[in-house]
Amino acid sequence: MNKLVSQIIKFLFVGGTAFIIDYSLLYILTEFIGFNYIISAAISFIISTIYNYIASMYWVFVSKYTSNRQKELKIFILLSISGLIINQILLAILVEQFYIHYMISKIVVTIIVMIWNFITRKIFLEERV
């Protein structure tokens, strides 16, 4: 149980810093560069996911693919694409259907995607010890 608690704390730290990257880029790309929030969200999500991969796979999870990083990366990318799809759909629904500002909507969506990421990475990427 202590290992899981430690892992969750590390995951939250990595996720928190990835969120700062994601959220900041979303705001900058939308408000200063002038991109549509959906395009900004995709770009910021992808950049924060790259950071998240590096930090997660070297600090949070013990990979079951240490001898095959290419396979690990492919699985991570597939899981991240599913997270991006969830991110984009929920963000659009909250903004377009419920008229919630995109920056507030992003917070809600991030919580949902963070839970998705933790569960799927534990299932598909972590070594069972």
Phi and psi in degrees as a GROMACS rama.xvg file:
@    title "Ramachandran Plot"
@    xaxis  label "Phi"
@    yaxis  label "Psi"
@TYPE xy
-61.8694  -36.1228  ASN-2
-62.941  -42.8645  LYS-3
-65.4532  -42.7517  LEU-4
-62.5035  -45.0779  VAL-5
-60.889  -42.3545  SER-6
-64.8508  -41.6954  GLN-7
-63.7249  -41.854  ILE-8
-61.9979  -45.797  ILE-9
-62.4688  -42.6115  LYS-10
-62.2027  -41.6662  PHE-11
-65.5981  -37.379  LEU-12
-64.8173  -49.4922  PHE-13
-62.8159  -44.32  VAL-14
-63.176  -37.3332  GLY-15
-65.2108  -43.3701  GLY-16
-70.5309  -35.5513  THR-17
-64.6653  -36.9191  ALA-18
-63.8845  -41.262  PHE-19
-60.7056  -42.5972  ILE-20
-62.5613  -50.6219  ILE-21
-59.8806  -52.058  ASP-22
-64.8063  -43.067  TYR-23
-64.4092  -46.1865  SER-24
-64.9387  -38.8765  LEU-25
-56.0224  -48.1694  LEU-26
-65.378  -47.7579  TYR-27
-62.2387  -47.4349  ILE-28
-65.6915  -34.5632  LEU-29
-80.8735  -49.9905  THR-30
-82.992  -34.2587  GLU-31
-101.857  -36.0189  PHE-32
-89.0979  -29.5042  ILE-33
93.8103  14.3573  GLY-34
-70.7037  153.523  PHE-35
-62.1477  144.583  ASN-36
-59.8799  -30.1205  TYR-37
-69.5627  -42.1158  ILE-38
-66.7462  -44.7957  ILE-39
-58.5733  -42.2807  SER-40
-63.217  -39.4624  ALA-41
-66.0863  -46.3107  ALA-42
-63.2243  -47.9191  ILE-43
-65.2171  -36.793  SER-44
-63.0299  -46.2336  PHE-45
-63.6213  -44.9178  ILE-46
-64.1121  -44.0484  ILE-47
-68.3227  -29.581  SER-48
-68.6345  -36.0259  THR-49
-61.6071  -48.2767  ILE-50
-58.5314  -45.4154  TYR-51
-61.1948  -40.3503  ASN-52
-60.2073  -50.877  TYR-53
-59.6394  -49.0579  ILE-54
-68.5056  -42.6348  ALA-55
-66.9046  -46.3028  SER-56
-77.6632  -15.6947  MET-57
-106.348  -10.0861  TYR-58
-130.1  -34.9886  TRP-59
-96.2095  -51.8798  VAL-60
-104.617  145.282  PHE-61
-95.6145  108.445  VAL-62
-68.1055  141.279  SER-63
-84.7765  -1.81338  LYS-64
-116.697  35.6187  TYR-65
-59.063  -29.7006  THR-66
-87.0582  -7.20474  SER-67
-140.18  73.9296  ASN-68
-63.2395  -27.9453  ARG-69
-65.1494  -42.7764  GLN-70
-65.3553  -41.7881  LYS-71
-58.4231  -45.9186  GLU-72
-64.09  -41.1184  LEU-73
-60.8028  -45.1429  LYS-74
-64.928  -43.8726  ILE-75
-59.5967  -42.6421  PHE-76
-63.2832  -44.1901  ILE-77
-61.3344  -43.7099  LEU-78
-64.7141  -38.2558  LEU-79
-68.6596  -36.7024  SER-80
-62.8514  -41.4099  ILE-81
-64.3248  -38.0768  SER-82
-64.6668  -38.6547  GLY-83
-64.4885  -41.855  LEU-84
-61.9536  -46.2781  ILE-85
-59.1759  -45.8825  ILE-86
-56.1376  -51.7067  ASN-87
-66.857  -43.2547  GLN-88
-65.3726  -49.6405  ILE-89
-65.6055  -38.5285  LEU-90
-61.6766  -46.8028  LEU-91
-62.7456  -41.1601  ALA-92
-63.5065  -48.0344  ILE-93
-63.9544  -38.1845  LEU-94
-78.1939  -50.2522  VAL-95
-81.4381  -33.7568  GLU-96
-95.6582  -35.9753  GLN-97
-106.697  -2.9529  PHE-98
57.2762  37.8013  TYR-99
-93.2486  132.275  ILE-100
-51.828  141.791  HIS-101
-59.6549  -31.3337  TYR-102
-72.691  -34.8232  MET-103
-71.6667  -44.2828  ILE-104
-57.9309  -38.671  SER-105
-61.2417  -35.4356  LYS-106
-63.7716  -47.4675  ILE-107
-61.7238  -47.5092  VAL-108
-62.5706  -40.3396  VAL-109
-61.3206  -40.3753  THR-110
-61.2797  -45.1968  ILE-111
-64.2639  -46.558  ILE-112
-67.6747  -34.0508  VAL-113
-63.4434  -42.0797  MET-114
-63.2772  -46.1115  ILE-115
-55.066  -48.2266  TRP-116
-61.7348  -44.8301  ASN-117
-62.2181  -48.1683  PHE-118
-63.798  -48.6421  ILE-119
-68.9839  -35.0003  THR-120
-68.8756  -37.6976  ARG-121
-63.0671  -41.323  LYS-122
-71.5558  -47.4065  ILE-123
-98.8875  -17.7115  PHE-124
-119.734  -19.7329  LEU-125
-90.7807  139.701  GLU-126
-68.9033  135.985  GLU-127
-86.7279  116.341  ARG-128
